[in-house]
């Protein structure tokens, strides 16, 4: 009986010790995007830019999601290509840029907005940029300039 009580006490003590070692903090996770897409860029406000290249077509596919994982806009093509779409309170801008592009600036109804450069899932894929535009008034319009590393304009729209 005494031997059984000692074993039970040892099992309880070991269980309590192991329970104290277990973390109560959830493990940090990477955002999960659409099936097969790689995270090209994360934005400070929680938006994510997802990137994929079709195996058969070679087309670049971009998806811009809000912090809740809802798609705001998407863009599909070989580039150079500018795609602008989304709800009125959060227009998304996606750019499939020419090779060598390092920086993109959108002039959005009078405001200059630096777009975030995304990293492609594979070497040799075109550079991509994305951003969520601020609210606007119906004046001026918008334009885009994409620059290479030396500051030369390599794409306009």
N, CA, C and O of each residue as an XYZ file, in Angstrom:
628
protein
N       0.816     -1.180      0.000
C       0.000      0.000      0.000
C       0.869      1.256      0.000
O       0.621      2.217     -0.728
N       1.885      1.206      0.837
C       2.770      2.356      0.934
C       3.493      2.572     -0.383
O       3.679      3.712     -0.808
N       3.903      1.491     -1.032
C       4.595      1.571     -2.309
C       3.659      2.169     -3.364
O       4.110      2.980     -4.172
N       2.395      1.806     -3.388
C       1.406      2.323     -4.337
C       1.187      3.811     -4.093
O       1.118      4.587     -5.045
N       1.079      4.213     -2.850
C       0.880      5.620     -2.513
C       2.080      6.445     -2.970
O       1.904      7.554     -3.476
N       3.279      5.931     -2.802
C       4.487      6.621     -3.227
C       4.505      6.790     -4.743
O       4.874      7.849     -5.250
N       4.105      5.742     -5.465
C       4.063      5.818     -6.931
C       3.033      6.845     -7.405
O       3.295      7.618     -8.326
N       1.872      6.844     -6.774
C       0.826      7.804     -7.152
C       1.303      9.230     -6.897
O       1.085     10.123     -7.715
N       1.952      9.432     -5.760
C       2.474     10.759     -5.429
C       3.543     11.181     -6.441
O       3.600     12.348     -6.828
N       4.383     10.248     -6.868
C       5.422     10.558     -7.849
C       4.804     10.913     -9.195
O       5.255     11.847     -9.857
N       3.773     10.173     -9.605
C       3.101     10.456    -10.868
C       2.444     11.829    -10.819
O       2.541     12.590    -11.782
N       1.782     12.155     -9.725
C       1.126     13.466     -9.579
C       2.172     14.582     -9.601
O       1.976     15.605    -10.258
N       3.277     14.386     -8.888
C       4.336     15.409     -8.860
C       4.925     15.612    -10.248
O       5.159     16.749    -10.661
N       5.165     14.533    -10.967
C       5.717     14.645    -12.322
C       4.726     15.346    -13.246
O       5.121     16.165    -14.076
N       3.444     15.028    -13.104
C       2.419     15.676    -13.934
C       2.373     17.167    -13.666
O       2.287     17.969    -14.596
N       2.430     17.540    -12.394
C       2.409     18.966    -12.048
C       3.659     19.672    -12.564
O       3.584     20.805    -13.039
N       4.791     19.011    -12.472
C       6.037     19.589    -12.962
C       5.976     19.805    -14.469
O       6.361     20.865    -14.962
N       5.495     18.806    -15.199
C       5.386     18.939    -16.653
C       4.352     19.988    -17.047
O       4.542     20.711    -18.025
N       3.277     20.072    -16.302
C       2.256     21.080    -16.605
C       2.833     22.479    -16.422
O       2.475     23.402    -17.153
N       3.727     22.636    -15.443
C       4.353     23.931    -15.234
C       5.298     24.309    -16.351
O       5.571     25.492    -16.555
N       5.807     23.321    -17.083
C       6.720     23.579    -18.194
C       5.984     23.926    -19.477
O       6.562     24.524    -20.384
N       4.736     23.561    -19.558
C       3.971     23.815    -20.782
C       3.648     25.294    -20.885
O       3.262     25.927    -19.903
N       3.805     25.824    -22.052
C       3.540     27.239    -22.296
C       2.044     27.486    -22.412
O       1.320     26.708    -23.033
N       1.596     28.568    -21.812
C       0.196     28.959    -21.960
C       0.032     29.959    -23.093
O      -1.088     30.288    -23.482
N       1.151     30.444    -23.621
C       1.132     31.381    -24.739
C       0.897     30.621    -26.044
O       1.540     29.598    -26.277
N      -0.006     31.097    -26.895
C      -0.145     30.438    -28.192
C       1.105     30.683    -29.034
O       1.715     31.750    -28.965
N       1.472     29.693    -29.818
C       2.636     29.852    -30.678
C       2.325     30.849    -31.778
O       1.230     30.828    -32.342
N       3.298     31.744    -32.100
C       3.053     32.698    -33.181
C       2.901     31.960    -34.507
O       3.605     30.988    -34.780
N       1.977     32.436    -35.316
C       1.746     31.798    -36.608
C       1.905     32.809    -37.717
O       1.668     34.003    -37.532
N       2.310     32.317    -38.869
C       2.378     33.144    -40.066
C       0.980     33.256    -40.633
O       0.176     32.340    -40.464
N       0.668     34.357    -41.304
C      -0.633     34.437    -41.949
C      -0.757     33.322    -42.984
O       0.215     32.955    -43.644
N      -1.955     32.799    -43.108
C      -2.207     31.742    -44.096
C      -3.022     32.338    -45.234
O      -4.110     32.873    -45.021
N      -2.492     32.242    -46.424
C      -3.166     32.812    -47.585
C      -3.900     31.768    -48.382
O      -4.078     30.634    -47.937
N      -4.321     32.155    -49.557
C      -4.985     31.212    -50.448
C      -4.064     30.032    -50.761
O      -2.841     30.173    -50.758
N      -4.651     28.890    -51.025
C      -3.896     27.667    -51.293
C      -2.879     27.872    -52.419
O      -3.237     28.274    -53.526
N      -1.616     27.592    -52.123
C      -0.566     27.682    -53.129
C       0.085     29.046    -53.256
O       1.061     29.182    -53.994
N      -0.414     30.056    -52.570
C       0.134     31.410    -52.672
C       1.190     31.631    -51.593
O       1.102     31.083    -50.494
N       2.181     32.438    -51.927
C       3.234     32.811    -50.978
C       2.987     34.243    -50.515
O       2.505     35.075    -51.283
N       3.317     34.523    -49.270
C       3.196     35.875    -48.739
C       4.295     36.731    -49.355
O       5.479     36.502    -49.109
N       3.903     37.716    -50.156
C       4.868     38.613    -50.791
C       5.212     39.767    -49.868
O       6.365     40.195    -49.808
N       4.206     40.282    -49.140
C       4.439     41.398    -48.223
C       3.303     41.481    -47.215
O       2.139     41.244    -47.538
N       3.666     41.821    -46.001
C       2.690     42.114    -44.957
C       2.729     43.606    -44.685
O       3.804     44.205    -44.690
N       1.580     44.213    -44.448
C       1.487     45.642    -44.202
C       1.281     45.888    -42.711
O       0.694     45.049    -42.028
N       1.752     47.019    -42.192
C       1.601     47.300    -40.760
C       0.144     47.304    -40.287
O      -0.127     47.015    -39.122
N      -0.793     47.627    -41.180
C      -2.200     47.669    -40.778
C      -2.892     46.307    -40.858
O      -4.098     46.211    -40.633
N      -2.131     45.254    -41.179
C      -2.689     43.907    -41.210
C      -3.048     43.385    -42.584
O      -3.383     42.209    -42.721
N      -2.990     44.224    -43.610
C      -3.240     43.746    -44.972
C      -2.080     42.853    -45.416
O      -0.952     43.009    -44.949
N      -2.368     41.921    -46.318
C      -1.332     41.029    -46.845
C      -1.421     40.969    -48.360
O      -2.507     40.982    -48.941
N      -0.256     40.904    -48.984
C      -0.145     40.762    -50.428
C       0.345     39.343    -50.716
O       1.429     38.953    -50.283
N      -0.463     38.579    -51.449
C      -0.158     37.189    -51.790
C       0.220     37.090    -53.257
O      -0.288     37.842    -54.088
N       1.116     36.159    -53.574
C       1.745     36.076    -54.884
C       1.773     34.620    -55.326
O       2.099     33.735    -54.536
N       1.439     34.374    -56.564
C       1.560     33.039    -57.137
C       1.872     33.175    -58.619
O       1.522     34.173    -59.248
N       2.526     32.176    -59.166
C       2.801     32.125    -60.599
C       2.264     30.794    -61.108
O       2.613     29.731    -60.595
N       1.406     30.869    -62.131
C       0.820     29.661    -62.684
C       1.869     28.751    -63.288
O       2.702     29.195    -64.079
N       1.831     27.477    -62.920
C       2.807     26.501    -63.441
C       2.713     26.361    -64.953
O       3.732     26.297    -65.641
N       1.504     26.315    -65.464
C       1.329     26.097    -66.900
C       1.349     27.383    -67.706
O       1.904     27.424    -68.804
N       0.739     28.445    -67.160
C       0.602     29.689    -67.925
C       1.757     30.653    -67.701
O       2.070     31.456    -68.580
N       2.390     30.584    -66.547
C       3.440     31.535    -66.210
C       2.899     32.898    -65.803
O       3.674     33.834    -65.606
N       1.574     33.025    -65.673
C       0.975     34.302    -65.299
C       1.190     34.572    -63.810
O       1.092     33.672    -62.976
N       1.483     35.824    -63.504
C       1.603     36.260    -62.122
C       0.215     36.572    -61.595
O      -0.567     37.250    -62.261
N      -0.095     36.080    -60.403
C      -1.391     36.304    -59.774
C      -1.158     36.926    -58.407
O      -0.464     36.351    -57.569
N      -1.733     38.092    -58.181
C      -1.613     38.797    -56.905
C      -2.985     38.914    -56.269
O      -3.987     39.100    -56.959
N      -3.023     38.802    -54.943
C      -4.253     39.029    -54.181
C      -3.900     39.909    -52.998
O      -2.948     39.631    -52.268
N      -4.671     40.976    -52.811
C      -4.510     41.849    -51.652
C      -5.671     41.569    -50.708
O      -6.836     41.717    -51.077
N      -5.337     41.159    -49.475
C      -6.359     40.847    -48.476
C      -6.305     41.846    -47.333
O      -5.245     42.377    -47.001
N      -7.484     42.097    -46.728
C      -7.520     42.940    -45.536
C      -7.115     42.111    -44.319
O      -6.809     40.925    -44.445
N      -7.116     42.731    -43.150
C      -6.652     42.049    -41.941
C      -7.544     40.879    -41.543
O      -7.116     40.015    -40.778
N      -8.774     40.836    -42.046
C      -9.686     39.728    -41.753
C      -9.566     38.599    -42.781
O     -10.281     37.601    -42.687
N      -8.672     38.748    -43.756
C      -8.479     37.709    -44.762
C      -9.420     37.807    -45.951
O      -9.498     36.877    -46.754
N     -10.139     38.925    -46.078
C     -11.042     39.119    -47.227
C     -10.270     39.763    -48.370
O      -9.500     40.701    -48.160
N     -10.479     39.258    -49.574
C      -9.809     39.817    -50.752
C     -10.366     41.198    -51.058
O     -11.580     41.382    -51.139
N      -9.477     42.162    -51.228
C      -9.861     43.517    -51.628
C      -9.792     43.635    -53.138
O     -10.703     44.158    -53.780
N      -8.697     43.140    -53.695
C      -8.517     43.184    -55.140
C      -7.525     42.105    -55.548
O      -6.813     41.543    -54.716
N      -7.496     41.832    -56.836
C      -6.535     40.864    -57.366
C      -6.058     41.346    -58.724
O      -6.644     42.252    -59.317
N      -4.997     40.736    -59.205
C      -4.393     41.135    -60.471
C      -3.759     39.895    -61.091
O      -3.053     39.151    -60.411
N      -4.007     39.672    -62.374
C      -3.481     38.508    -63.062
C      -2.920     38.933    -64.407
O      -3.617     39.576    -65.192
N      -1.677     38.585    -64.683
C      -1.097     38.925    -65.976
C       0.393     38.679    -66.024
O       0.989     38.146    -65.088
N       0.984     39.084    -67.147
C       2.424     38.957    -67.331
C       3.169     40.234    -67.003
O       4.383     40.202    -66.800
N       2.472     41.355    -66.947
C       3.074     42.622    -66.607
C       3.842     43.211    -67.777
O       4.049     42.528    -68.780
N       4.262     44.438    -67.673
C       3.900     45.365    -66.613
C       2.395     45.626    -66.603
O       1.755     45.746    -67.647
N       1.856     45.708    -65.392
C       0.409     45.799    -65.242
C       0.056     46.533    -63.959
O       0.667     46.305    -62.915
N      -0.943     47.423    -64.044
C      -1.483     48.129    -62.885
C      -2.925     47.708    -62.717
O      -3.695     47.737    -63.677
N      -3.305     47.312    -61.501
C      -4.681     46.937    -61.195
C      -5.151     47.778    -60.015
O      -4.479     47.846    -58.986
N      -6.308     48.418    -60.168
C      -6.893     49.252    -59.124
C      -8.341     48.827    -58.963
O      -9.116     48.878    -59.918
N      -8.710     48.408    -57.758
C     -10.086     47.995    -57.500
C     -10.297     47.883    -56.001
O      -9.348     47.943    -55.219
N     -11.548     47.720    -55.615
C     -11.868     47.496    -54.209
C     -13.039     48.331    -53.773
O     -13.597     49.103    -54.553
N     -13.411     48.171    -52.511
C     -14.502     48.975    -51.975
C     -14.074     50.439    -51.844
O     -12.883     50.734    -51.751
N     -15.032     51.336    -51.837
C     -14.722     52.775    -51.800
C     -13.846     53.182    -50.628
O     -13.060     54.122    -50.747
N     -13.964     52.495    -49.500
C     -13.183     52.894    -48.329
C     -11.790     52.265    -48.299
O     -11.003     52.571    -47.404
N     -11.470     51.395    -49.258
C     -10.155     50.747    -49.241
C      -9.779     50.267    -50.637
O      -9.695     49.063    -50.882
N      -9.554     51.201    -51.547
C      -9.101     50.792    -52.877
C      -7.729     50.145    -52.759
O      -6.837     50.661    -52.086
N      -7.580     49.015    -53.420
C      -6.293     48.338    -53.451
C      -5.602     48.618    -54.769
O      -6.244     48.688    -55.817
N      -4.301     48.776    -54.712
C      -3.485     48.984    -55.909
C      -2.452     47.871    -55.947
O      -1.724     47.647    -54.980
N      -2.400     47.172    -57.087
C      -1.425     46.110    -57.294
C      -0.661     46.395    -58.575
O      -1.240     46.836    -59.568
N       0.635     46.143    -58.551
C       1.480     46.405    -59.712
C       2.361     45.186    -59.963
O       3.055     44.711    -59.064
N       2.324     44.691    -61.187
C       3.302     43.711    -61.654
C       4.274     44.539    -62.489
O       3.935     44.990    -63.583
N       5.469     44.733    -61.975
C       6.409     45.693    -62.550
C       7.423     45.004    -63.466
O       7.583     43.784    -63.435
N       8.105     45.820    -64.283
C       9.174     45.256    -65.109
C      10.379     44.848    -64.258
O      10.552     45.328    -63.138
N      11.192     43.972    -64.798
C      12.395     43.527    -64.111
C      13.258     44.740    -63.758
O      13.381     45.677    -64.547
N      13.845     44.710    -62.580
C      14.713     45.794    -62.134
C      13.995     46.860    -61.323
O      14.647     47.740    -60.762
N      12.676     46.806    -61.244
C      11.924     47.803    -60.477
C      12.203     47.632    -58.988
O      12.222     46.516    -58.470
N      12.417     48.755    -58.310
C      12.726     48.725    -56.884
C      11.739     49.534    -56.043
O      11.618     49.305    -54.839
N      11.045     50.461    -56.657
C      10.201     51.395    -55.901
C       9.026     51.809    -56.762
O       9.170     51.975    -57.973
N       7.849     51.980    -56.142
C       6.661     52.440    -56.873
C       5.933     53.478    -56.037
O       5.746     53.313    -54.832
N       5.523     54.562    -56.712
C       4.814     55.650    -56.045
C       3.523     55.916    -56.804
O       3.532     56.145    -58.014
N       2.426     55.883    -56.083
C       1.115     56.173    -56.647
C       0.733     57.590    -56.242
O       0.758     57.926    -55.058
N       0.385     58.412    -57.206
C      -0.181     59.721    -56.887
C      -1.683     59.518    -56.925
O      -2.279     59.384    -57.993
N      -2.285     59.496    -55.748
C      -3.683     59.115    -55.563
C      -4.506     60.355    -55.206
O      -4.544     60.775    -54.050
N      -5.155     60.926    -56.200
C      -6.012     62.096    -56.012
C      -5.286     63.180    -55.221
O      -5.818     63.737    -54.261
N      -4.058     63.461    -55.649
C      -3.272     64.539    -55.054
C      -2.336     64.108    -53.937
O      -1.500     64.902    -53.508
N      -2.448     62.876    -53.451
C      -1.583     62.396    -52.372
C      -0.583     61.381    -52.935
O      -0.964     60.474    -53.673
N       0.698     61.540    -52.581
C       1.689     60.552    -52.985
C       1.700     59.409    -51.972
O       1.820     59.632    -50.768
N       1.573     58.196    -52.474
C       1.541     56.999    -51.629
C       2.633     56.041    -52.113
O       2.596     55.567    -53.249
N       3.590     55.766    -51.250
C       4.642     54.796    -51.557
C       4.046     53.396    -51.435
O       3.485     53.047    -50.396
N       4.164     52.600    -52.485
C       3.651     51.238    -52.460
C       4.692     50.309    -51.830
O       5.893     50.568    -51.901
N       4.221     49.243    -51.224
C       5.095     48.256    -50.586
C       5.574     47.253    -51.626
O       4.776     46.712    -52.392
N       6.873     47.010    -51.648
C       7.443     46.042    -52.593
C       7.302     44.656    -51.998
O       7.661     44.425    -50.843
N       6.779     43.740    -52.786
C       6.638     42.353    -52.361
C       7.746     41.497    -52.929
O       8.329     41.817    -53.965
N       8.025     40.431    -52.258
C       9.032     39.482    -52.711
C       8.335     38.295    -53.348
O       7.425     37.715    -52.756
N       8.749     37.937    -54.534
C       8.153     36.824    -55.257
C       8.553     35.484    -54.677
O       9.542     35.382    -53.952
N       7.774     34.446    -55.001
C       8.045     33.129    -54.448
C       9.258     32.451    -55.068
O       9.776     31.486    -54.506
N       9.720     32.935    -56.212
C      10.847     32.275    -56.880
C      11.738     33.311    -57.541
O      11.292     34.398    -57.910
N      12.991     32.956    -57.681
C      13.962     33.811    -58.361
C      13.523     34.021    -59.812
O      13.006     33.103    -60.447
N      13.728     35.217    -60.324
C      13.405     35.491    -61.719
C      11.964     35.903    -61.960
O      11.579     36.138    -63.105
N      11.152     35.997    -60.904
C       9.770     36.441    -61.064
C       9.746     37.968    -61.067
O      10.627     38.601    -60.484
N       8.753     38.560    -61.715
C       8.726     40.027    -61.776
C       8.489     40.642    -60.396
O       7.811     40.052    -59.555
N       9.054     41.834    -60.171
C       8.791     42.524    -58.911
C       7.313     42.909    -58.827
O       6.678     43.209    -59.839
N       6.785     42.895    -57.621
C       5.382     43.266    -57.408
C       5.297     44.304    -56.299
O       6.136     44.349    -55.399
N       4.270     45.134    -56.383
C       4.032     46.182    -55.391
C       2.553     46.199    -55.055
O       1.715     45.804    -55.865
N       2.240     46.661    -53.852
C       0.842     46.769    -53.464
C       0.648     47.847    -52.425
O       1.594     48.280    -51.768
N      -0.591     48.270    -52.289
C      -0.931     49.261    -51.278
C      -2.421     49.445    -51.174
O      -3.178     49.085    -52.075
N      -2.831     50.013    -50.056
C      -4.232     50.371    -49.826
C      -4.285     51.890    -49.821
O      -3.579     52.544    -49.054
N      -5.114     52.434    -50.669
C      -5.155     53.877    -50.854
C      -6.011     54.556    -49.789
O      -6.982     53.980    -49.298
N      -5.639     55.791    -49.435
C      -6.422     56.564    -48.465
C      -7.726     57.053    -49.107
O      -7.869     57.027    -50.329
N      -8.674     57.499    -48.275
C      -9.908     58.069    -48.830
C      -9.576     59.223    -49.773
O      -8.533     59.863    -49.638
N     -10.462     59.482    -50.721
C     -10.180     60.506    -51.721
C     -11.436     61.299    -52.039
O     -12.558     60.895    -51.733
N     -11.198     62.454    -52.672
C     -12.301     63.238    -53.214
C     -12.251     63.075    -54.725
O     -11.205     62.740    -55.282
N     -13.335     63.302    -55.366
C     -13.399     63.091    -56.821
C     -12.766     64.245    -57.584
O     -13.438     64.956    -58.331
N     -11.486     64.416    -57.388
C     -10.737     65.416    -58.151
C      -9.435     64.773    -58.611
O      -9.111     63.662    -58.191
N      -8.725     65.426    -59.426
C      -7.395     65.039    -59.894
C      -7.319     63.685    -60.600
O      -7.075     63.656    -61.806
N      -7.516     62.578    -59.912
C      -7.329     61.255    -60.486
C      -6.103     60.601    -59.891
O      -5.646     60.991    -58.816
N      -5.559     59.596    -60.588
C      -4.381     58.930    -60.062
C      -3.411     58.602    -61.186
O      -3.780     58.514    -62.357
N      -2.150     58.424    -60.783
C      -1.106     58.018    -61.720
C      -0.079     57.193    -60.954
O      -0.053     57.196    -59.723
N       0.759     56.492    -61.697
C       1.754     55.617    -61.100
C       3.101     55.842    -61.762
O       3.186     56.029    -62.976
N       4.153     55.822    -60.952
C       5.515     55.802    -61.453
C       6.272     54.706    -60.727
O       6.227     54.612    -59.500
N       6.974     53.871    -61.499
C       7.798     52.803    -60.942
C       9.246     53.109    -61.319
O       9.544     53.461    -62.460
N      10.142     52.967    -60.337
C      11.545     53.349    -60.508
C      12.461     52.150    -60.337
O      12.158     51.230    -59.576
N      13.580     52.163    -61.047
C      14.597     51.135    -60.834
C      15.509     51.594    -59.704
O      15.281     52.644    -59.103
N      16.544     50.806    -59.414
C      17.445     51.117    -58.310
C      18.206     52.411    -58.476
O      18.617     53.011    -57.483
N      18.411     52.864    -59.719
C      19.129     54.113    -59.966
C      18.193     55.318    -59.956
O      18.651     56.451    -60.105
N      16.884     55.094    -59.783
C      15.927     56.187    -59.752
C      15.308     56.516    -61.090
O      14.524     57.460    -61.187
N      15.640     55.759    -62.128
C      15.056     55.993    -63.459
C      13.645     55.404    -63.499
O      13.393     54.342    -62.931
N      12.742     56.093    -64.165
C      11.365     55.624    -64.320
C      11.354     54.461    -65.303
O      11.836     54.595    -66.428
N      10.800     53.305    -64.882
C      10.749     52.122    -65.764
C       9.318     51.757    -66.141
O       9.096     50.880    -66.975
N       8.332     52.441    -65.516
C       6.926     52.180    -65.831
C       6.094     53.359    -65.370
O       6.318     53.896    -64.285
N       5.139     53.765    -66.184
C       4.176     54.795    -65.789
C       2.795     54.342    -66.206
O       2.624     53.498    -67.086
N       1.831     54.922    -65.553
C       0.454     54.636    -65.914
C      -0.409     55.799    -65.472
O      -1.623     55.780    -65.674
